Amino acid sequence: MHERKRKILYVITKGSWGGAQRYVFDLATSLSKNEFDVEVAVGEGSFLKERLTAHGIRVVSVPALQRDVSFVKEIHSFLFLYKIFRTFPRPDIVHLNSSKAGALGALAARIAGVPRTIFTAHGWPFKEEKNFLWRIFAWLASYITALFSTDIITVASLEFEQAKAMPFVAPKVRLIHNGIRPPHYLSREEAREKLGLPKEIPVIGSIGELTRNKNYAELISAIRQLARERDCKLVIIGGGEDLAEMAENTQNDPVLRGRVILCGFKEDAYTYLKAYDIFALPSLKEGLPYVLLEAGGASLPVVASSVGGIPDIVENGKTGLIVPPKDSKLLEGALRELLEQEEMRKELGCALKERVEKTFSFEHMSAETMRVYLGKESKS
């Protein structure tokens, strides 16, 4: 007699493509189909749904589940999630990702009687730079999510400590860093040709959504000053709500025109990383960014801000350069230092590659997550 497969249902708010979506995709597609019956519930956006469907994963659309807050839509989303949690066969495990899906899903799963509800924090929302009342609300929503979940996974050390500080939550918190499989990159020559870049000019680059939390306006400001001193370019691959405005602003600036290239969204953007000489990530908020792991895999020197899980990856002066968030002068200075010192770039890039390969493997992340699914203590 065959043992029944465990049914696992992942839930995520946005169906676009970012760190949380990559996390869900990697886990959902890696589980054994002989042991798990896998399904993913996705809110707004279609990209994640299309990728999962192409890999044979069933996807349920939750039409009312969106990032923006709407009382009526939250009620609809809650009822929808409760219904699918109650659908036979009921999930053995519900794995929630992103704040909105976490708060609604944890409560719905508890009422529906789901045996195991796991929430992964990809960056606590109460750490965002918003007004005081919003942050109190975000903390309360995060706390409710933590209370109603049977397990909390944090992807970065700072989030781990913040979760443990919540009353009655510490015993169920686990730290499991994101991990990647060895990526395949285009060669430097091919990547530059596809991006329309000259062969020799120094390129500072980044990959990410053009939103306020990524703080690309500050990076562009730093490039504006550096471009007055030397020949260099900034290339950012990614879409996002600020793309159109940033593109217009850079085109209208005689210093930045032709020096800042905003490529928009590209599937598998990491494959272009070897086109860069330096990777920059000046974020105001992060979980544990996959893109830094991919930059390390490409042996790129990194300049990044000291937020979220970035210090878990980058040790200042050893595997990259760390600057405080919102300090444009120090960001500019760190980029200038790397532009001027080729040997330093090589040393930091090689050190980061070694750290990523040693500490941030997908195999370790997957094994530790499986231990949570099975209710076992972590070995890490």
N, C-alpha and C positions, 0 to 999 in steps of 0.2 A: 504494500500500500504506500503510495507516494505521499510525502509530507506536503501539506498545503503551502503554496508560495506566500511569503509575506507581501501584503499590499502596502506600498509606500506612495504617498501623495505629496508632491512638492507644491508649494504655493508661493507666488511672487507677484508683486504689484505691477511692475512694468515689464512689457514684453519686448523692450528695445534691446540694446546690447551694451552691457557694462560689467563691472566686476561681479555684482550679485547674480546677474544672468549667466555669466560665464561659469560661476560656481555651481549653479543649478544644472546647467547643461553638462558640465564635466561629470558631476556625480550621477545624474540620471542616466547618462549614456554608458557609464562604466559598470553599473550594477549587473550582476549575473541574471540573465533572463530565466535561468532554471530555478533561481532562489527568490526572485523578487518580481512582483507585478507592479510596474512603474507607471505613474500618471503625473502630469503637471497641470496645475491650475494657474492661468496667466491672466492678468488684467490688461490694461491698454497697451497697444503696440503689437506688431505682428512678426518682427524679425526672429525673436526667440522661438515662437510657435513654429515658424517655417523650418528652422534648423532642427528642432526636436522631431518634428513630423518626418523630416527627411531621414532621420536615424531610427525611425520606427517606434517613437515614444508617443503614447496617446496624450493629447492636450485638450483641456477643457478651458474655454474662454469664459472669463468672469467680466461681463461687459461694464458693470458699474464700478469695478475696482480700478481706481485711478489715483495718481499721486496727489492731485489737488483735493482739499477737504470739502466735502459736501454732505450734510447731515442725511439727506434723503438717499444719496448713493451709498453711504456707509451702511444704512439699514438694509438696502437691497443686497449689498455685498455680503453682509453678515448672514442674512437669510439664505443666500445662494450657497455660501460655504457650508453652513449648517446642513443644508439639504444634501450636498455631495458627500459630507462626512458621514451622513446617516445611510447613504446608498449602499445596498448589499452588493458584494461583500464590503463591509466597513473597513476603512484603512486601519492597518495595524500601527502605522507610523505616519504622522503628518509632519512634514519638515517645512517650516515657515521661513521666508526670507524677505527682507525689507520691512520697514517699520509699520506701514499701513496693513500689509498682509499679516504681520505678526500680531498686532493688537486685535484685529477682527478675528483672525484665524485661531488664536489661542483661546479666546473666549468661546467661539463656536465649537472648537474641538473638545473643550472641557464639557460643555453642555451635551454634546453629541456622544460623549463617552469613548472618545478615541483613546486607546491604551497608552500611546506614547506620542507626545507632542514636543517637537524640537524646534527651537528658534535659533537661527544664526544671526548674530549682530554684525552687520557689515559697516559699522560706524553708528554710534548712538546719536539719534537726532537731537537730543538735548544739548549736544556740544556744538551745534551750529550757531553761527553768529546772528541770532535773531533776538527779538525783544524778550524781556524778562518773563512776561506772562506766557508767551508761546513756549519758552523753554521749560517752564513749570509744567505746562500741559504735556509737552513731549516727554518729560521725565515720568510723569504719572502714567502715560500710555505705555512707556517702556517698562515701567515697574509692573503694571498689570500683565503685560505680555510675559514677563519673567515669572510672575507668581503662578500664572495659569499653565505655563509650559513645564514639562517634566525635566527637560534638559535645555541648557543654554550653551551654545557654541560661540566663542568669541575668536576672531581671526587675528587679533593683535593684543599685545601685552597691556597696553593702556586700557582698552575696552574690557579686558579681563579684570583688571583692578577696579574699574568703575562698576562692573557688574557685581563683584564680590562685596562692594560697599553697600549694595541694596539690602535692606533688612530681609532676612529669611531666604535669601537667594543663593548665597555663597556655595552651599553644598552641591548645587546642580550646575555649576559653571565649569566649562572646560575651555582650555586654550588650544586651538588647533589652527595653525597657520595655513593659509592658502598654499597650494603647491601646483607645480606645472610639470608636464612632460617636456623633454628636450624639444624646443621649437625648431621648425625648419625656416630658415631665413633666405631671402634673395641675396645674391652677392651684392657687394657695395656698388659695383658698376651697373648691374641690372636694376637695382632699387633706385639709383639716381636717375637712370634713363627713364624709368616708368614715372617718376615724380617730376621729370623735366628739370633736373638740377645739373649744373655744371660739374665736371669731374673733380675739380680741385678746391673749390671754395669751401671754407669752414661752415658747417651747418649745425646749428643748435636745433634740436627737435623735441617734439612731445607728441603723445597720443592721448586723447581723452575728449569727453563731451565739453563743449564750450558753454559752461555754466559758471555762475558766480563762485561756487565752491572750488572750482579748479584754478581760479585766480589768474587766468591767462592775461588779463589786462595788465597786471604787474610785470609779467614776463615780457610782454610787448613793449612796455615802458623801458625795461632794462635794455632790450635790443635796440630801441631807438637811440639810446646813448652810445652803445657799443658800435652801432653802424656809423656813427660820426667819426669813429676812431680807426675802423678797420673794415675790410671787405668781409662780410659774413651774412648769413641768411638764417631766418627762423622758419621752420616748417612745423605746422600742427595738423595732424590727421584726426578728424573727428567732427561730428555734427553737433547739434545742440541749439538751445534757445537763443544763445548770444552770437551765433555764427554770422547771420546777416549783418548785424550792427557792427561787429568787429571787422568784417570784410569791407564794409563801406568806409569805416574810419581809417583803416590802413591804406586803402586806395586813395583816399583824399589827403593823406599825409605825404609830402614830397620826400621825407627821409625814409619812411617805411615802405612806400610803393616799390614793389619789386623785390624788397628784402624780407617781407613777411608773406609767407605762402600758406593760406588756409585751404587745405585740400578737401574738407568735408569728410563725410563718413566713407570709410573703405573697409570692406569685409577682410578679415584676417590682417588687420593693419600692422600687426607685429612683424609681418614678413618684410616690411620696408625698413626695419630699424637700422640695418647696417648702412643705410644712406646717411645716417647722422654721425657726427663726431662727438657730440655731447647730448645727453638726454636731460631735460629739465622738467621738474614737476613741482610747481610752486603752490600746491593746493592749500586751501584753508581747512578742509576736512577730508579725511580718507579713512577707509578701513585698512586692509592690507592690499595695496594695489598690485594687481597682476602685472601691470605694464612695467613696473620696476623689476619684477622677476624676469620678464622677457628682455628688458634692456640689459640686465645682468647676463642673461644667456647670450646676448650679442656682444658681450665684453665692452659695453659702453660705460664711460665715466658718467656719473650722475650728480646733478645738483638738485636737491629736493628740500622741501620745508619740513620742519620738525613737528608734524602732526600725525595723529592716528598711529597706524602701524608702520609708517615710514622708518622710524628709528629701529624697528625690529629687523629691517633689511639693510639699511645704510648706516654704517658707523662712521662718524665724521672723521675725515682724514685718512681712513683706512680702506673703506669700500665705496667712498663717495664723499661729497661735501654737503653738509646740512646747514641750512640757514633758517632763522626764525620766519614764521609766516608774516606777510605784510611788511617786510623790510626790504624795500626795493634796492637800496644802496648795497646791502650785503649780498643780495641776489646778483646784482650787476657785478660786484667784485668777485664773487665765486666763479661766475661765467668767464669773466676776463682772465682770471688766474688759469683756468683750464685752457682757454684759447691760446694763451701765451706759452704753456708748458706741455709739449707733446708727450714727454716722458711720464709726467704725472698722469696724463690721461690714460696712457697704456697701463700703468701700475694700478690705478684705481679700477679700471675696467676689468683687468684680469682678476683682481682680488674680489670684486663683486661677483664675477662669474663663478669663482670657486665657492663662495658663500652660498649662492643660490643652488648650485648643484648639490652641496652638502646638506643644506638645511631645509630647502623648500621643494621637496619632490612631491609629485602627485601621489606616488605610492604611499608615502607616509601619511599624507592628508587623508587619503581614501581609507587606509587601514584604521586610523584613529576615529574617523567618522563612523566606520562600520562598528567599532566597539561601542560607540554611543547608541547606534541603532539596536544593538544586541543587549544593551544594558550592562556593559562591562566597564570596569575601571580603566582609565587611561594608563598606557605604559609610558607616556612621555613625561 
